[in-house]
Every structure is written in structure tokens, then in C-alpha cells.
Amino acid sequence: MTTPLLQGRRVTVMGLGRFGGGLGAARFLAGQGAVVTITDRKPEHDFADAIAELRPLINAGHVRLSLGGHIETDFTAADLVVANPAVPQPWLNPYLLAAERAGVAITTEIALLIERIPRQTITVGITGSAGKSTTSAMIHHALNACNINALLGGNLGGSLLEKLPLPTNHVVVLELSSAMLYWLDRLLTWSPTIAVCTNLSPNHADWHGNLDHYAQSKQRILRHQRPTDAVVLGPTLAEWAKLTPAHAQHVREPLNATLAIPGTHNRLNAAVALNAVALAARAAGKPLPDAHILAALQTFPGLEHRLALTHTSKSGLRFYNDSKCTTVAACQQALAALADEAKGSTSHIHLIVGGDAKGQDTSAIAALAPTLAGLYPIGRDRAGFISPNASNTFPTEHLAGAVPAAISRMAPGDILLLSPACASWDQYPNYEHRGQAFTTLAKQHAP
């Protein structure tokens, strides 16, 4: 699909969103001369910051808000609908189906962007069940540190639409979720120059309906690659090489190097990133020695809300914010990373989990309670983290209860880790707000 010219068109943006994609799309579309309606089921007070940014466009009549619920005519009377990938099972959504019946074109923010990336631009697309944000940011950091200009966008938040037109001499690094890939496969014939697939584990069953659909959506990143393209595959994904004509590199072992961020899983992310950076540099006509890429990766400081040491109290208690963790596998990785420093033991770790489990089976985390200093389930789906013979488990509804409860049981040198294995949407607008709340509580109760 090619998006029609936008000047004077009526465009409906479905979902202002939690990470800035809807905001960026709305500003871009209005800047292109479209008359934009933003619709979201959540009420206006949930979007105070975003609406403040949009206020000049609203006052000028370029943007109209339709919040607190969807109205079918916002979809059927539009010339174009921009669907939010967060909307689950869009093939069943009544508003998107109504738009289709009315002959209205449907697209997404990421498709709008990819349509406008210059043909000669080198793109690196990263997907996976865990580690894709960190790996994306590692690749972006290392390219720039090695004097290869790169831009970072996609699922991390914000929108590169607002940076258009993109410079043709920059590598574009895109984190791509399974939902984004589902839509891209419907809308465009596109795969990145270099596709990176970190791993695959059960996730987003609520969005996809079943795990086979989830896996197939991930694999769509490879569907339109050319023999001149490349793919980097994590240890468990060797079979995916059969799905693409591109040159495939299979990463089997973590990087044997010291990084600024903890954990074997991050050394594995770095090994994947090193291969991707080398391929991107070669494609850009600027090949790099592995030693230069490694040195750049060793300066990567990590991402906020991703296993970040966010506070150390005067009494030696340490607080790690891993709010970005929304899967059981990612939670297990975080525990393993912090256990490395204690020769494999997690007996000094107090773990806060819970939220919106997205249909996951969380019993594997519940079973770890006896090996921890304490397990503190919170949120809507906290019951799934409580084993039948629960020991060492202290459920509360909110972080505001879990953090002081854990601190009251901590000894000097202990760690309190927020690694929820769940989405934040039952209680917070996004994982950033949840992570910030955790850090604030830690500093308040353990100065």
C-alpha cells in the first residue's frame, strides 16, 4: 500500500498511545496538511502532557480530539486511518473493520515512516521476545561511536516521522515489535537490509490470539529480504535461516568481554549487536575491525528502566529498576544477571513482579520464591505469581505497599529488583511511569 497524498485529507489517528508514536504521527500528518482526528478510549486527563504539546495544532484547527471512547464515524468518514499497533487482534476490531467496509485506507506510524525512508538507506531492524530494546540501542550507540551516523526509532518510543526527511547517509536502526511486523506485512513489501532476531519465547498471546501467530509475525521481518541483505540470529533461532535468501549469521555464545551493564544475557545481546554493526558498517562502505566495535559496545551505559541500578541507600541496600521487563523470560534473565555477582545465588534478591500478564503463564516465577529473599506480587494478575504452597511470598496491590514491605525485610547488601514480567497498563500509563514510581518509593523509604 502507498499512503495517498495527505494535503487536505481527513486522517484519524487511532490511539494517542503510551510511547509517543501517536503524538509523533499526529504532528507529522498535520504538518503535511492533513486534518487530523485523534481518538482514544482513554479520557483526556490521561494525556495531559501530550495534549499540551498538541495545543497549538488544536487551537489552529489542524487537530481534533475525540477521547474517552471511539466513534464509528471517526473511522468511516476518514480518508485514512492510522491504527495503533497496541490494539490487540486488529482483524477483529469493530472500528477497523468498519473502516475497511467503508473503503478507508489503513496504515500505521511505522509504515508511514518506512514508506519515506530513502531507497538507498541502510536499515537495521531488530525483533525478539527479550532484549530487542537493549540490542537496538547497543547497535545505535556502537555505530555512532564508530563514526557511522545512525538514527534510532521504532518500538522504543517517539517517532522518526518528526525527523523527516531522513539523511541518506545515516543508518536507520528500528526496534520492531511483533504487532508492528504484523501490520508491515499487510501494508508494505519491505524487510530491513539487516534483520536481527534475538530470541523467541511465549509472549503477547492476548494480542495475537495464539503463540503460532506471534511467532509467524516475528518471522515476517525476513519475508522480503534480498540475497544481498543479511540476518543475525540468536542462539535458538538457527532454523530461521531457511526463511530468508539473505546471508545469515548465527550467534551462539555471549561476548567474552566486560560490559558496563550486568548479565550473561547482555553479553549475548552485545554479541548479536557486534555482528549487526559489522554488517551495517560493511554495507555502508565503512568496514570496521571487531576490536573497534567491541570497544564501543563496552561504553554502552544501558537503558533507563532496563536493569538499571537506580538507587543505593546509606545502609547499602541496592535498588534495580527493570520496569521494561514484561515477560517471564526477561524476568528470569534479570535474576540470572544479578545472581552472577553472588556466584549464582538469588538469596539476596527481593523481587517485585506483577501487573498485566498478557496471558502468560507466570508459574515459573512463582516457583522461584523459595530461592529468593522475598517475592512481592502486585497488580491485577498478581495471583499468578503465588504458588499453591506459597512461601516467602508477600502479595500487595500496589508498588506503594510492596517497596516498604521489602525494605523492612532487607539486610545490608540485599537487592530490591523491580522486574515485573508483566505490562504496566493495569495501573500505569507505561513502564516508564512504573519505573519512576519505584525509584521514588525506594529513595523515600530507604534514603
C-alpha positions in Angstrom: 0.0 0.0 0.0 1.2 3.5 -0.8 -0.2 6.2 1.5 -2.2 8.8 -0.5 -1.2 12.4 -0.6 -2.0 14.0 2.8 -2.8 17.6 1.9 -6.4 18.3 2.9 -7.1 14.7 3.7 -9.1 13.6 6.8 -6.9 11.3 8.8 -7.9 9.5 12.0 -5.2 8.5 14.4 -6.4 5.6 16.5 -4.8 5.8 19.9 -2.7 8.7 21.2 -0.6 5.9 22.7 1.7 5.5 25.7 5.1 5.9 24.0 4.7 8.9 21.7 4.1 7.2 18.4 0.6 8.5 18.1 1.7 12.0 19.1 4.5 12.0 16.5 2.2 10.7 13.8 -0.4 13.3 14.5 2.1 16.2 14.4 3.6 14.8 11.2 0.3 14.4 9.5 -0.9 17.9 10.5 2.4 19.2 9.2 1.7 17.6 5.8 -1.6 19.4 5.6 -4.0 16.7 6.8 -7.0 17.4 9.0 -6.3 15.1 12.0 -8.7 13.5 14.4 -7.1 11.7 17.4 -9.4 9.1 19.0 -8.6 7.1 22.1 -10.8 5.1 24.6 -9.0 6.7 27.5 -10.2 10.1 28.7 -8.4 13.5 28.1 -6.9 13.7 31.6 -4.7 10.6 30.9 -2.9 12.5 28.1 -2.3 15.9 29.7 1.4 16.1 28.6 0.7 15.0 25.0 -2.3 17.4 24.7 -0.2 20.3 25.9 2.2 19.6 23.1 -0.6 19.4 20.6 -2.4 22.5 21.8 -1.1 24.9 19.1 -2.3 22.5 16.4 -5.7 22.0 18.2 -6.2 25.8 18.5 -5.3 26.2 14.8 -8.0 23.6 13.8 -5.4 21.2 12.4 -6.1 18.5 15.1 -9.4 17.5 16.7 -9.6 15.3 19.9 -12.2 12.5 20.2 -11.3 11.0 23.6 -13.0 8.8 26.2 -14.3 6.3 23.6 -14.3 5.6 19.9 -17.0 6.8 17.5 -17.5 4.7 14.3 -17.9 7.8 12.0 -14.4 8.9 13.0 -13.2 5.8 11.1 -15.7 5.5 8.3 -15.7 9.2 7.3 -11.9 9.4 7.2 -9.7 9.2 4.1 -7.0 7.4 6.1 -6.9 5.7 9.5 -3.6 5.3 11.4 -4.0 2.2 13.5 -2.2 1.8 16.8 -0.2 -1.5 16.9 -1.1 -1.8 20.6 -4.7 -2.6 19.7 -5.0 -6.4 20.0 -6.3 -8.7 17.3 -7.0 -5.8 14.9 -8.6 -8.2 12.4 -11.5 -8.4 14.9 -11.6 -4.8 15.9 -15.1 -3.4 15.1 -13.8 0.1 14.3 -11.0 -1.0 11.9 -13.5 -3.5 10.3 -16.0 -0.6 9.8 -13.2 1.5 8.2 -12.4 -1.4 5.8 -16.0 -1.9 4.8 -16.2 1.9 4.1 -13.2 1.6 1.8 -10.9 3.7 4.0 -7.2 3.0 3.8 -5.5 1.9 7.0 -1.8 2.3 7.9 0.4 2.6 10.9 3.0 5.1 12.2 5.9 2.7 11.4 4.6 2.1 7.9 4.3 5.8 7.3 7.9 6.1 8.2 9.3 3.2 6.2 7.5 4.4 3.1 9.6 7.6 3.4 13.0 6.1 4.1 15.2 6.7 1.0 15.6 3.6 -1.0 19.4 3.6 -0.7 19.3 3.9 3.1 20.7 1.0 5.1 18.2 -0.2 7.7 18.7 -2.5 10.6 15.5 -4.0 12.1 15.6 -5.7 15.4 13.0 -8.0 16.9 12.8 -10.7 19.6 10.9 -11.6 22.7 13.5 -10.3 25.1 16.5 -8.0 24.6 15.4 -6.2 21.5 15.4 -2.7 23.0 18.8 -3.1 24.6 20.2 -4.7 21.4 18.7 -1.9 19.2 20.2 0.8 21.5 23.6 -1.0 21.5 23.7 -1.1 17.7 22.8 2.6 17.5 25.4 3.5 20.2 28.2 1.5 18.6 27.6 2.8 15.1 27.7 6.4 16.2 30.7 5.7 18.5 32.5 4.3 15.4 31.7 7.5 13.4 28.9 5.9 11.3 25.9 8.2 11.6 22.8 6.3 12.8 19.2 7.1 13.9 17.2 5.0 16.4 13.4 4.6 16.2 10.5 2.2 16.2 9.2 0.4 19.3 11.5 2.2 21.8 9.2 5.2 21.7 8.8 8.6 19.9 8.6 8.8 16.2 11.2 9.3 13.5 8.4 10.8 11.3 9.3 14.1 13.0 12.9 13.9 11.7 11.8 13.6 8.1 13.4 13.9 5.6 16.0 11.4 6.9 19.6 12.0 5.8 20.5 9.4 3.2 24.0 8.9 4.8 22.6 7.7 8.1 21.9 4.0 9.1 18.3 3.7 10.4 18.0 1.4 13.4 14.4 0.2 14.1 13.2 -1.8 17.0 10.2 -3.8 15.7 7.5 -5.5 17.8 5.5 -8.5 16.6 2.5 -6.2 16.2 4.4 -3.7 14.1 5.6 -6.6 11.9 2.1 -8.0 11.5 0.9 -4.6 10.2 4.0 -4.0 8.0 3.5 -7.4 6.3 -0.1 -6.4 5.5 0.8 -2.9 4.2 4.3 -3.0 2.6 6.7 -5.2 0.7 9.6 -4.5 3.0 12.3 -6.1 5.1 15.4 -4.4 6.6 18.8 -4.5 5.0 20.0 -6.3 8.1 17.4 -8.2 10.2 18.3 -9.0 13.8 16.3 -11.7 15.7 17.4 -12.1 19.2 15.2 -15.0 20.6 11.7 -16.2 20.8 9.7 -17.1 23.9 6.0 -17.1 24.7 4.6 -13.6 24.8 1.6 -11.4 23.7 -0.9 -14.2 23.5 -3.5 -11.7 24.2 -2.6 -9.6 21.1 -2.1 -12.5 18.7 -4.7 -14.9 19.9 -2.1 -17.8 20.0 1.6 -18.3 20.1 1.9 -19.6 16.5 0.5 -16.3 15.2 3.1 -14.5 17.4 6.0 -16.5 16.0 4.8 -16.0 12.4 4.5 -12.3 13.0 8.1 -12.2 14.2 9.3 -14.1 11.2 7.8 -11.6 8.9 10.9 -9.4 9.4 12.6 -11.8 7.0 9.9 -12.2 4.4 11.0 -9.7 1.8 14.8 -9.8 2.3 17.0 -10.0 -0.8 20.1 -12.2 -1.3 22.2 -9.1 -0.9 20.7 -8.5 2.6 21.8 -10.1 5.9 20.3 -11.5 9.1 21.8 -12.1 12.5 20.1 -14.8 14.5 20.3 -15.5 18.3 21.3 -19.0 19.6 17.9 -20.6 19.5 16.9 -19.3 16.0 19.2 -21.1 13.7 16.3 -22.7 11.8 15.1 -19.2 10.8 17.9 -19.0 8.3 15.8 -21.2 6.0 13.1 -18.4 5.8 15.3 -15.9 4.0 17.6 -15.8 0.9 19.8 -13.3 2.8 23.2 -14.2 4.3 22.7 -15.5 7.8 25.0 -15.2 10.8 24.2 -17.4 13.8 25.4 -16.1 17.2 25.9 -19.0 19.6 27.8 -17.6 22.6 27.8 -14.4 24.7 30.5 -11.9 24.1 33.6 -12.7 26.2 34.1 -9.2 27.5 33.3 -6.9 30.4 30.4 -4.5 29.8 29.0 -1.6 31.7 25.7 -3.5 32.2 25.3 -6.7 34.1 24.4 -10.2 33.0 25.2 -13.0 30.6 22.1 -12.1 28.6 23.5 -8.6 28.0 26.8 -10.1 26.8 24.7 -12.2 24.4 22.9 -9.1 23.3 26.3 -7.5 22.7 27.4 -10.4 20.6 24.4 -10.0 18.4 24.9 -6.3 18.2 28.6 -6.7 17.3 27.6 -8.8 14.3 24.9 -6.4 13.2 27.2 -3.4 13.5 29.9 -5.1 11.4 27.3 -5.9 8.7 25.9 -2.4 8.7 29.3 -0.8 8.5 30.3 -3.1 5.6 27.0 -2.2 3.8 27.8 1.5 4.4 31.2 1.1 2.7 33.0 1.7 6.1 34.1 -1.8 7.3 35.2 -1.8 11.0 37.5 -4.2 12.9 35.7 -6.2 15.5 38.0 -4.7 18.1 36.7 -1.2 17.4 33.1 -2.3 17.7 33.8 -4.1 20.9 35.4 -1.0 22.4 32.3 1.0 21.5 29.9 -1.7 23.0 31.9 -1.6 26.2 31.0 2.1 26.7 27.2 1.4 26.3 25.7 2.7 29.5 22.4 0.7 29.3 18.9 2.0 29.0 16.7 3.5 31.7 14.2 1.1 33.2 16.2 -1.9 31.9 18.1 -3.5 34.8 19.4 -0.1 35.9 20.9 0.5 39.3 18.7 3.4 40.2 19.4 3.9 44.0 21.8 2.8 46.7 20.8 3.6 50.3 23.1 4.8 53.0 22.8 1.4 54.6 23.9 -0.4 51.5 20.6 -1.5 50.1 20.6 -1.6 46.3 17.6 -1.0 44.0 17.4 -2.1 40.4 14.7 -0.8 38.1 13.9 -3.3 35.3 10.4 -2.0 34.6 10.8 -2.6 30.9 10.7 -6.3 31.7 7.3 -7.5 30.6 7.9 -11.3 30.0 8.7 -14.2 32.3 11.8 -14.9 30.2 13.1 -11.3 30.7 12.5 -11.6 34.5 14.5 -14.8 34.6 17.3 -13.1 32.7 17.4 -10.2 35.1 17.6 -12.6 38.1 20.4 -14.5 36.4 22.3 -11.3 35.7 22.2 -10.2 39.3 22.9 -13.7 40.6 26.2 -13.7 38.6 27.8 -11.4 41.2 26.8 -13.8 44.0 28.1 -16.9 42.3 24.7 -17.9 41.1 22.7 -17.3 44.3 19.5 -15.3 44.3 19.1 -15.5 48.1 20.0 -11.8 48.5 17.4 -10.6 45.9 13.9 -9.3 46.8 11.8 -9.4 43.6 8.7 -7.3 42.8 6.6 -8.8 40.0 3.1 -8.4 38.6 0.8 -6.2 36.5 -0.9 -7.2 33.2 0.4 -10.7 32.4 -0.8 -10.5 28.8 -2.0 -14.1 29.0 1.4 -15.5 30.1 1.8 -18.5 32.4 3.7 -16.9 35.3 4.0 -20.0 37.5 7.7 -20.4 36.7 8.4 -17.2 38.6 6.1 -18.2 41.5 8.1 -21.4 41.8 11.3 -19.3 42.4 10.0 -17.8 45.7 11.9 -20.2 48.0 15.2 -19.3 46.3 14.7 -15.6 46.8 14.9 -13.3 49.8 11.3 -12.4 49.1 8.8 -12.3 46.3 6.3 -9.4 46.2 3.5 -9.8 43.6 1.5 -6.7 42.7 -1.1 -5.6 40.2 -4.1 -7.1 38.5 -2.6 -10.5 37.8 -0.6 -10.9 41.0 -2.4 -14.2 41.9 -0.5 -15.9 39.0 2.8 -15.4 40.9 1.6 -17.1 44.1 2.3 -20.8 44.2 -0.2 -23.2 45.9 2.2 -23.7 48.8 3.5 -20.1 48.7 6.4 -19.4 50.9 8.4 -16.2 51.1 5.7 -14.5 49.1 4.1 -11.2 50.1 1.4 -10.0 47.8 0.2 -6.4 47.8 -1.9 -4.5 45.4 0.5 -1.6 44.6 4.1 -0.7 44.5 3.4 1.7 47.3 2.9 -1.4 49.5 5.5 -3.7 48.1 8.5 -1.4 48.3 8.3 -0.6 52.0 7.3 -4.2 52.7 10.5 -5.4 51.0 12.7 -2.8 52.6 11.5 -3.8 56.1 12.9 -7.3 55.4 16.2 -6.3 53.6 19.7 -6.7 55.1 22.7 -4.6 54.1 23.9 -5.7 50.7 20.5 -7.0 49.6 18.9 -6.0 46.3 15.3 -5.0 45.6 14.6 -5.7 42.0 11.6 -4.5 40.1 11.4 -6.9 37.2 7.6 -7.3 36.8 7.4 -9.9 33.9 4.1 -8.0 33.1 2.9 -5.0 31.3 2.2 -1.9 33.4 -1.2 -1.0 31.8 -3.4 -2.2 34.7 -2.0 0.6 36.9 0.3 2.9 35.0 0.3 4.6 31.5 3.5 2.8 30.6 6.6 1.1 32.0 8.4 4.4 32.4 5.9 5.7 34.9 6.1 2.4 36.8 9.9 2.6 36.9 9.9 6.2 38.1 7.4 5.3 40.8 9.6 2.5 42.0 12.7 4.7 42.2 10.8 7.5 44.0 9.5 5.0 46.6 12.9 3.5 47.1 14.5 6.8 47.8 11.6 7.8 50.0 11.7 4.7 52.2 15.5 3.9 52.1 17.3 7.2 51.9 
